[in-house]
Amino acid sequence: MSTKEVAKHREIYQQIHRAIVSGEYAVGQRIPTEAELGAAYRVSRPTISRALRDLEQQGYLLRRRGAGTFVREFQRTSGGLFGLTVPHTEGGILGPICAEIVQRADAGGHSVLYGGTLPRHGPVSAAQADAFCERFISRGVIGVFFLPLILRREQMDMNLRIADRLSDAGIAIVLLDHDIVDYPQRSRYDLVGVDNRRNGTVVTEHLLAGGCRRIHFVTIDLTVSTSTARIAGYQDALRNHGIEPDPSWVHRWNAAEDGEFVRRLMREARAEAFVCVNDDVARTLLLHLATLGVRVPEDVRIVSFDDLPFAAALPVPLTTLHQPTRDIGALAVETMLSRIAAPDRPPRDVWLACDLRIRNSCGVRPVGSAARPEAASLAAR
């Protein structure tokens, strides 16, 4: 069967599956014959037959000789196969998110197929992207949880290529953590994560409340919408306090420069505090500052995002925003099931609130003092 025929079979599978889970085809109802479906979809009978066979094998349909094909009662508790583009070895915030997705999917009778064959930070060729998609298409997944690749701006279209290729094959898409386009642009796919612009404001406001004024932002030199949104929130906070953000206060860290970047940063920035785009960047910055003899928080203060497991165990415990990873995973599954049931619904941002975990690096509270995190809540937009 050609790639085009496989894609058509998957598209028909998805449409019939959606009709079942949405209740358009009720339990016990006889669905149209293969000939009728072939005429409706304008495809060959073998293509229809393969789609129905896959649905039958997964427990959605029951074929009765001489009577037709019917929707099974078992469908209400049985699920299909989901794809997850994150490798199962991924750590950071993604490990708990993926674990929750797998657990929730399994509880609903679904299975999860891991991807993870593409480099997270590129570069990625068109052939690699297409082969990556074909793995999910050929295995008959009904939805993919897609963590977009973090790429240079000129390669951003690869994320769009992957998402559109899967969607064109009739596969539902839910984005994890960040969009496939840069902020404030918006793609046509559901996104589950946190409100990064608001979070950028929260951590910067915390430093401003502690008396800092010359606050700089340190990010990576790749394009990712979370970084752009956090920078926007950081700049919002400065403006709210009558400080016009200086573009030179945003620093893009090229990993190849490593220690030289930090030496130049401390020589030229004259910053009172740094907002780091994530805990990995903050940890590396802390390491190099210690090597240079720069004290945190006495000489410069640092705040960050994510609250990775190591954040509290660093030589200078890190003040950072805690991401509700398990809630993100749970809502990703809910969003996927909702998307499959209502494929024509407008795309949604599902944003969750974060807690600010206040530790020594911000210089606001002494060692051992208890932080007052804001109450966690879920917010869907």
C-alpha positions in Angstrom: 0.0 0.0 0.0 1.4 3.4 -1.0 2.1 6.2 1.5 -0.9 8.1 0.0 -3.2 5.1 0.5 -2.0 4.7 4.1 -2.7 8.3 4.8 -6.2 8.0 3.4 -6.9 4.8 5.4 -5.8 6.7 8.5 -8.0 9.7 7.7 -11.1 7.4 7.3 -10.2 5.5 10.5 -10.1 8.8 12.3 -13.4 10.1 11.0 -15.2 6.9 11.8 -13.5 6.8 15.2 -14.6 10.3 15.9 -18.2 9.5 14.9 -18.1 6.6 17.4 -16.6 8.4 20.4 -18.8 11.5 19.8 -22.0 9.4 19.8 -22.8 10.1 16.2 -22.7 6.3 15.8 -24.3 5.0 19.0 -23.5 1.8 20.7 -25.3 -1.1 19.0 -25.9 1.0 15.8 -25.2 -0.6 12.4 -22.7 1.6 10.5 -22.9 2.0 6.7 -21.6 -0.9 4.5 -18.1 -0.9 3.0 -19.6 -0.1 -0.4 -21.6 2.9 1.1 -18.5 4.2 3.0 -16.4 3.8 -0.1 -18.8 5.8 -2.2 -19.1 8.5 0.6 -15.3 8.8 1.0 -14.5 8.2 -2.7 -11.9 5.5 -2.0 -11.5 1.9 -2.8 -13.2 -0.8 -0.8 -9.9 -2.3 0.4 -9.0 1.1 2.0 -12.4 1.1 3.8 -12.0 -2.5 4.8 -8.6 -1.8 6.4 -9.9 1.1 8.4 -12.8 -1.0 9.7 -10.5 -3.9 10.5 -8.3 -1.7 12.6 -11.4 -0.3 14.5 -12.6 -3.9 15.0 -9.3 -5.0 16.4 -9.2 -2.2 18.9 -12.6 -3.0 20.2 -14.7 -0.3 18.6 -16.7 -2.4 16.1 -18.2 -5.8 15.9 -18.8 -7.5 12.5 -21.7 -9.9 12.3 -21.8 -12.2 9.3 -24.8 -11.5 7.1 -25.9 -8.6 9.4 -23.3 -5.9 9.1 -20.9 -4.0 11.3 -22.0 -2.5 14.6 -20.6 -0.2 17.3 -19.5 -2.3 20.3 -20.5 -1.5 23.9 -16.8 -2.1 24.8 -15.9 1.1 22.9 -16.9 3.2 25.9 -14.0 1.9 27.9 -11.6 0.7 25.2 -9.1 3.1 23.7 -6.7 3.4 20.9 -3.0 4.1 20.5 -1.6 7.5 21.3 1.8 8.8 20.2 4.2 10.7 22.4 7.1 12.5 20.7 9.2 12.8 23.9 11.7 10.0 24.4 11.0 7.9 27.5 14.4 8.8 28.9 13.6 12.6 28.9 14.1 14.2 32.3 13.4 17.7 33.6 9.8 18.7 33.7 9.0 16.4 30.8 9.6 13.2 32.7 6.7 13.6 35.2 4.5 15.1 32.4 5.0 12.0 30.2 4.6 9.6 33.1 1.2 11.2 33.9 0.2 11.0 30.3 1.0 7.3 30.2 -0.8 6.6 33.5 -3.9 8.5 32.5 -4.0 7.0 29.0 -3.6 3.5 30.5 -6.4 4.1 33.0 -8.7 5.0 30.1 -7.8 1.8 28.1 -5.4 3.5 25.8 -1.8 2.7 24.9 1.1 5.1 24.3 3.8 4.7 21.6 7.0 6.7 22.3 8.7 8.6 19.6 11.9 10.5 20.5 14.0 9.7 17.4 14.6 13.4 16.5 17.3 15.6 18.1 15.5 17.9 20.5 17.7 20.9 19.5 18.1 20.1 15.8 19.1 20.5 13.1 16.4 18.3 11.5 16.1 17.5 7.8 12.8 17.1 5.9 13.5 13.4 5.4 14.0 12.9 9.1 10.8 14.8 9.9 8.8 12.7 7.4 10.3 9.4 8.7 9.4 10.5 12.2 5.8 11.1 11.2 5.6 7.8 9.3 6.4 5.9 12.5 3.2 7.1 14.1 1.1 7.0 10.9 2.0 3.4 10.1 1.3 2.3 13.6 -2.2 3.6 13.5 -2.1 6.2 16.3 -5.2 8.2 16.8 -3.6 11.2 18.5 -0.1 12.5 19.2 1.2 14.5 22.2 3.8 16.7 20.4 6.6 18.4 22.2 7.9 20.8 19.5 11.6 20.7 18.8 13.7 23.7 20.0 15.3 25.0 16.8 17.0 28.0 15.3 14.5 30.4 13.7 15.3 29.4 10.2 14.3 25.8 11.1 11.1 26.5 12.9 9.1 25.3 9.9 10.1 21.7 10.7 7.8 21.7 13.7 5.0 22.9 11.4 5.8 20.2 8.9 5.6 17.5 11.5 2.3 18.7 13.0 0.6 19.3 9.7 1.8 15.9 8.3 0.3 14.1 11.3 -2.9 16.1 11.2 -3.3 15.6 7.4 -3.2 11.8 8.2 -6.2 12.3 10.4 -4.3 12.2 13.7 -5.3 14.6 16.5 -2.5 16.8 17.9 -2.0 18.2 21.4 1.1 20.4 21.9 3.0 20.1 25.1 4.7 23.1 26.9 5.2 25.4 23.9 3.8 26.2 20.4 5.2 25.3 17.0 5.4 29.0 16.2 7.0 31.8 18.1 5.1 33.9 20.6 2.7 35.8 20.2 1.8 33.9 17.1 -0.7 31.0 17.5 -0.9 27.7 15.6 -4.1 25.8 14.9 -3.4 23.1 17.5 -4.4 22.7 21.2 -1.6 23.6 23.6 -1.3 22.5 27.3 1.3 24.2 29.5 1.7 27.3 31.7 1.1 31.0 31.2 4.7 32.0 30.4 4.1 35.7 30.0 2.4 35.9 33.3 5.2 33.8 34.9 7.9 36.1 33.5 6.1 39.0 35.2 5.8 37.2 38.5 9.5 36.3 38.9 10.6 39.8 37.8 8.1 41.5 40.2 9.6 39.4 43.0 13.0 40.9 42.3 11.6 44.4 41.9 9.9 44.0 45.3 13.3 43.1 46.7 14.7 46.4 45.6 16.4 45.4 42.3 16.2 47.8 39.3 18.9 46.7 36.9 17.4 43.3 36.1 18.7 41.4 33.0 17.3 38.3 31.3 19.4 35.3 30.2 18.0 32.9 27.7 19.3 30.3 25.1 20.2 31.2 21.5 17.5 29.0 20.0 13.9 30.0 19.2 11.2 28.7 21.6 7.9 30.4 22.3 8.2 29.9 26.1 11.4 32.0 26.1 9.8 34.8 24.0 6.7 34.9 26.2 8.8 34.9 29.5 10.9 37.8 28.1 7.7 39.7 27.3 6.4 39.2 30.9 9.8 40.3 32.3 9.5 43.5 30.2 5.9 44.0 31.3 7.1 44.0 35.0 9.8 46.5 34.3 7.4 48.9 32.6 4.9 48.5 35.4 7.6 49.9 37.7 8.5 52.8 35.4 11.7 51.1 34.0 12.0 51.1 30.2 13.5 47.7 29.2 16.8 48.0 27.4 17.1 45.4 24.5 20.7 44.9 25.6 19.5 43.6 28.9 18.4 40.4 27.2 21.3 38.0 26.7 21.2 34.9 24.4 23.6 32.3 25.7 25.5 30.3 23.1 26.5 27.1 24.8 29.7 27.0 22.8 30.9 30.2 24.6 30.2 28.7 28.1 32.4 30.4 30.7 33.5 33.2 28.3 29.8 34.3 28.0 29.5 34.7 31.8 32.8 36.6 32.1 31.6 39.0 29.4 28.2 39.2 31.0 29.6 40.2 34.4 32.1 42.6 32.8 29.5 44.5 30.7 26.0 44.0 32.2 26.5 45.6 35.7 23.3 43.8 36.6 21.8 43.6 40.1 19.9 40.5 39.2 19.3 37.9 36.5 16.1 36.2 35.4 17.1 32.9 33.8 14.9 31.3 31.2 15.0 27.9 33.0 16.8 26.1 35.8 19.4 24.5 33.6 20.6 28.0 32.5 20.4 29.2 36.1 22.5 26.2 37.3 25.2 26.8 34.7 25.3 30.5 35.5 25.6 29.8 39.2 28.5 27.4 38.5 30.4 30.0 36.4 29.7 32.8 38.8 31.2 30.8 41.7 34.3 30.2 39.6 34.6 33.9 39.0 34.2 34.6 42.7 30.8 36.3 42.3 28.6 35.7 45.3 24.9 34.9 45.0 22.8 36.6 46.3 25.2 39.1 47.9 26.7 40.4 44.6 24.0 39.4 42.2 20.6 37.8 42.5 19.0 35.0 40.4 15.5 33.7 39.8 14.4 31.1 37.3 11.6 28.8 36.0 10.6 25.1 36.3 11.8 24.0 39.8 13.7 21.0 38.6 14.6 18.4 41.3 18.2 19.9 41.6 17.0 23.5 42.2 16.6 23.2 46.0 19.9 21.2 46.3 22.3 23.7 44.6 25.0 25.3 46.7 22.8 28.4 46.5 19.2 27.0 46.5 17.4 28.5 43.5 14.3 30.7 43.7 12.2 29.4 40.8 8.6 28.9 39.5 7.3 25.4 40.1 5.6 23.8 37.1 2.6 21.5 38.0 3.9 18.7 35.8 1.4 16.0 36.8 -1.5 18.3 36.3 -0.1 19.2 32.8 0.0 15.5 31.9 -3.5 14.9 33.2 -5.0 17.9 31.3 -3.1 16.9 28.2 -4.9 13.6 28.1 -8.3 15.3 28.8 -7.6 17.8 26.0 -6.7 15.0 23.6 -9.9 13.1 24.3 -11.9 16.3 23.9 -10.2 17.0 20.6 -10.9 13.5 19.2 -14.5 13.8 20.2 -14.9 17.3 18.7 -12.3 17.6 15.9 -13.8 20.9 14.6 -13.7 22.8 17.9 -11.4 25.9 17.8 -7.9 25.4 19.2 -7.4 25.9 22.9 -4.7 27.1 25.2 -4.9 25.2 28.5 -2.7 27.1 31.0 -2.0 26.2 34.5 -0.8 28.4 37.3 2.6 28.0 38.9 3.9 28.4 42.5 7.0 30.6 43.2 9.4 28.6 45.4 11.4 31.3 47.2 14.9 30.2 48.2 18.3 31.8 48.8 19.3 32.9 45.3 16.9 35.8 45.1 18.2 37.4 48.3 14.8 38.2 49.6 14.5 35.6 52.4 17.1 34.3 54.8 18.1 30.6 54.9 15.4 28.4 56.3 12.7 31.0 56.0 9.4 29.6 54.7 8.2 30.9 51.4 4.6 31.9 50.8 3.8 30.4 47.4 0.7 31.6 45.7 -2.1 29.1 45.6 -2.0 26.7 42.7 -5.0 26.8 40.4 -5.9 25.5 37.0 -6.8 28.0 34.3 -8.1 27.0 30.9 -8.1 29.6 28.1 
